[in-house]
Amino acid sequence: MTFTTDTEAQSHTTTASLAQRLKAETAGEHERMHRLMAKADVFASKERYSRFTLAQYYFQQDVEYLFQHPELAALIPDIEVRGRAQVALQDLHDLGIKPEGHELKSLDAVHPEGLGWIYVSEGSTLGAAFLFKEAQNSLGLSAGFGARNLAAYPEGRARVWKRFVQALDAADFNGSQQDAVIQGALNAFGHFGQMLEQLEQLR
């Protein structure tokens, strides 16, 4: 067993890029999301998928609320092409669901913490490639009906994600600022995970 000294840990924090730290320090939450998704079995029926889409819609509302912050908008030059609340709402209409609304959970995610929430949202677009195929194969949904929120950006998932990662690292945050972004990402994962655990209660 090896131990890391405080000095070594601080050195890692200052030498690793923000994107690298986010990937490493949220890995446990990524795995937890996989387990929660498997347990939720969201493609077992259109009803279960509808609840999942409702969670997607509410989470995207949380994320898009942050787009209005000028500091965050300045960091992400193409922020206007991001966010999937509107397409998720269209999917809900296709599925016969009318959201009753929810209390925004990102209200206190000030700059730069809000960037962590956006990181979780943007990262989910990569994993959504698998989910999109499941929606097609299991439920007969498509990018034009019911599964818009899982479809790729017009430019493709990888290209848009790469631009976002470049924007993360170009921010050139110091260690404490990076810590705040990571905490924001952990908070976002925690919120979405809670919704996955309570899908039946979402309205």
C-alpha positions in Angstrom: 0.0 0.0 0.0 1.3 3.5 -0.8 0.5 6.8 0.7 0.4 10.2 -0.9 1.8 13.1 1.0 -0.1 16.5 1.2 2.7 18.0 -0.9 2.3 15.3 -3.6 -1.5 15.7 -3.6 -1.2 19.5 -4.0 1.3 19.0 -6.8 -1.1 16.7 -8.6 -3.9 19.2 -8.2 -1.9 22.0 -9.7 -0.4 19.9 -12.6 -3.5 18.0 -13.8 -5.8 19.9 -16.1 -9.3 20.6 -15.0 -10.7 18.1 -17.4 -8.3 15.4 -16.1 -9.3 16.2 -12.5 -13.0 16.1 -13.3 -12.7 12.8 -15.0 -10.7 11.3 -12.2 -12.5 12.8 -9.2 -16.0 12.0 -10.5 -15.3 8.5 -11.7 -17.1 7.0 -8.7 -20.2 9.0 -9.5 -20.0 7.8 -13.1 -20.1 4.2 -11.9 -22.9 5.0 -9.5 -25.0 6.4 -12.3 -24.5 3.2 -14.3 -25.8 1.2 -11.4 -28.8 3.4 -10.8 -29.6 3.3 -14.5 -29.5 -0.4 -14.5 -31.7 -0.6 -11.4 -34.2 1.9 -12.9 -34.5 -0.2 -16.0 -35.7 2.8 -17.9 -36.2 1.0 -21.2 -38.4 -1.7 -19.8 -41.5 0.2 -20.9 -42.5 3.6 -22.3 -43.9 4.5 -18.9 -40.5 4.0 -17.2 -38.8 5.8 -20.1 -41.2 8.7 -19.7 -40.2 9.1 -16.1 -36.5 9.1 -17.0 -37.2 11.7 -19.7 -38.9 13.8 -17.1 -35.7 13.6 -15.0 -33.7 14.6 -18.0 -36.0 17.6 -18.6 -35.7 18.8 -15.0 -32.0 18.3 -14.9 -31.6 20.3 -18.2 -33.6 23.1 -16.7 -31.2 23.2 -13.8 -28.2 23.3 -16.2 -29.7 25.9 -18.6 -30.5 28.2 -15.8 -26.7 28.6 -15.4 -26.3 29.7 -19.1 -27.4 33.1 -18.1 -24.4 33.7 -15.9 -22.1 35.9 -18.0 -18.9 34.4 -16.5 -19.9 30.9 -17.6 -21.2 32.1 -21.0 -17.8 33.8 -21.6 -16.0 30.5 -20.8 -18.0 28.4 -23.3 -18.2 30.2 -26.6 -20.8 27.9 -28.1 -23.0 27.7 -25.1 -26.1 28.6 -27.2 -25.9 25.2 -28.9 -25.8 23.3 -25.7 -28.7 22.3 -23.4 -31.5 19.9 -24.1 -34.4 21.1 -22.1 -36.6 22.1 -25.0 -36.1 18.8 -26.9 -36.7 16.9 -23.7 -40.0 18.8 -23.4 -40.9 17.9 -26.9 -40.2 14.2 -26.1 -42.5 14.5 -23.1 -45.3 15.8 -25.3 -44.7 12.9 -27.6 -45.0 10.5 -24.6 -48.1 12.2 -23.2 -46.5 13.7 -20.2 -47.1 17.2 -18.9 -44.5 18.3 -16.4 -45.8 19.8 -13.2 -42.5 21.6 -12.6 -39.8 21.4 -10.0 -37.7 23.7 -7.9 -34.3 24.5 -9.5 -31.4 22.9 -7.7 -28.7 24.9 -9.3 -29.7 28.3 -7.9 -26.7 28.4 -5.6 -24.2 27.1 -8.2 -22.3 30.3 -8.6 -19.2 30.7 -10.9 -17.1 28.6 -11.2 -19.2 25.9 -9.5 -21.8 26.0 -12.2 -19.3 24.8 -14.8 -19.3 21.5 -12.9 -23.0 21.1 -13.6 -22.5 21.9 -17.2 -19.7 19.3 -17.3 -22.1 16.6 -16.1 -24.7 17.5 -18.7 -22.2 17.7 -21.6 -20.5 14.4 -20.5 -23.9 12.7 -20.5 -24.3 13.4 -24.2 -21.5 10.9 -24.9 -23.1 8.2 -22.8 -26.4 9.0 -24.4 -25.2 7.3 -27.7 -25.9 3.9 -26.1 -29.1 5.1 -24.5 -30.3 6.4 -27.9 -29.8 3.0 -29.5 -31.7 1.3 -26.6 -34.6 3.8 -27.0 -34.7 2.9 -30.7 -34.4 -0.8 -30.4 -36.5 -1.4 -27.2 -39.2 1.3 -27.6 -39.2 2.2 -31.3 -38.4 5.9 -30.5 -36.2 8.2 -32.7 -34.6 11.5 -33.0 -37.9 12.8 -34.4 -40.1 11.3 -31.8 -39.6 10.6 -28.1 -35.8 10.4 -28.0 -34.6 13.8 -29.2 -33.0 14.4 -25.8 -30.7 11.4 -26.4 -29.8 12.2 -30.0 -26.4 13.6 -30.9 -25.7 17.3 -31.6 -25.9 18.0 -35.4 -22.1 18.3 -35.4 -21.7 15.0 -33.7 -21.1 14.1 -30.0 -17.3 13.9 -30.1 -16.6 17.2 -31.8 -18.8 19.2 -29.5 -17.4 17.4 -26.4 -13.9 18.1 -27.5 -14.6 21.8 -27.8 -16.1 21.8 -24.3 -13.0 20.1 -22.8 -10.8 22.7 -24.6 -12.9 25.5 -23.0 -12.5 23.9 -19.6 -8.8 23.8 -19.7 -8.5 27.2 -21.4 -10.2 28.7 -18.3 -6.8 28.3 -16.5 -8.3 28.0 -13.0 -6.2 27.8 -9.9 -6.5 24.9 -7.5 -9.3 26.3 -5.4 -11.3 27.3 -8.4 -10.9 23.8 -9.9 -12.1 22.4 -6.5 -15.2 24.5 -6.8 -15.9 23.1 -10.3 -15.5 19.6 -9.2 -17.8 20.1 -6.2 -20.4 21.5 -8.7 -20.1 18.3 -10.7 -20.5 16.2 -7.6 -23.6 18.1 -6.6 -25.0 17.7 -10.1 -24.4 14.0 -10.1 -26.0 13.8 -6.6 -29.1 15.6 -7.8 -29.6 13.5 -10.9 -28.9 10.3 -9.0 -31.6 11.3 -6.5 -34.1 11.7 -9.3 -33.2 8.3 -10.7 -33.8 6.8 -7.3 -37.2 8.5 -7.1 -38.5 8.2 -10.7 -41.9 7.0 -9.6 -42.4 10.2 -7.6 -41.5 12.6 -10.4 -44.4 14.6 -11.8 
